[in-house]
Amino acid sequence: MTMEVSLFFANKRYHPKFQTHLDYDLPSDSVCPFIAKLESTHARLKQSIAEAQAHYQGPANTKHSAPPNIKIRDPVFILAKNI
């Protein structure tokens, strides 16, 4: 099962801001390599999550059947214990 939001968003109710721009003046020259490494780590993690989702999506989708084509006024059975 995949959550539609990140764990950070689930806990804090907002997304963290990871956008950095190396073109702007930074307070220290030692910050540039740190930001570059952070961006590369973020890109690798994003790719890894996408690969994991693709890996598990195929087998999960094969276990699900297509939903029935129910139209308005079609007779259906409902389990009363779930109401």
N, C-alpha and C positions, 0 to 999 in steps of 0.2 A: 504494500500500500504506500502510495506516495502522497506526501502532504503538498498542498498547493502553495505553501509559503515556507520560508526558511525558518529554522529553529529560532534565529534571532528575532524575526518578526513575530513568531508565536509567543515569545517571552516578553518582548518590549513593545509590540504593536507598531513598529516602524522599521524601515529598512536602513541598515547602516550605509553610510556614504563612503564609497571606496574610490571615487573619482579623484585622481590627482593629475596635475599638469606639471610636467618637468620644465615647461617653457617659462613659467612664472618665476619671479625672484623668490628664492627660498632663504630662510634665515641662516642656513648653514650649508656648506658644500658637502658635508658628510650625510646630509639628508637625501641627496639625489640617489646614491646607490641603494639606500634603504627603501626608498619609494619604488625604484625600478624593480628591486627584488620582491617587494610586496605585490606589485602589479603582476609580475611573472608568476608568483605563487597563486595569486587569485585566479589567473587564467588557467593554470594547471588544475586547480581544484574544480573550477567550473567545467572543464573538459572531463575530468574524472567523474563528476556527478552525472554528466550527460551520458557517458559510457555506461555507468552503472544502471541508469534508468533504462537505456536501450537494451541492456543485457537482460533485465528482469521483466521488461515490458512484453517481449515476445511470448514467453511461457505463460505469463499471467493472462494475456489476451486469448490464448487458445482455450483456456478453461471457461471462458465466458461465452454464452450464446447471445445471439442477437435478440433485442427486446421484441416482444410480440407487437404486431400491428393492431392496436386497439383504437377503435374510432368512437366518437361520441354516440351514445345509445346502444353500444354493443353490450350484450349480457356478459358479466364477469362474476367470478366467485371471490369472496373476500373472507379471510379468516377473522372471526370476531374477536379472538384472543389478542390480536394486535391492535385493536381499536381502543 
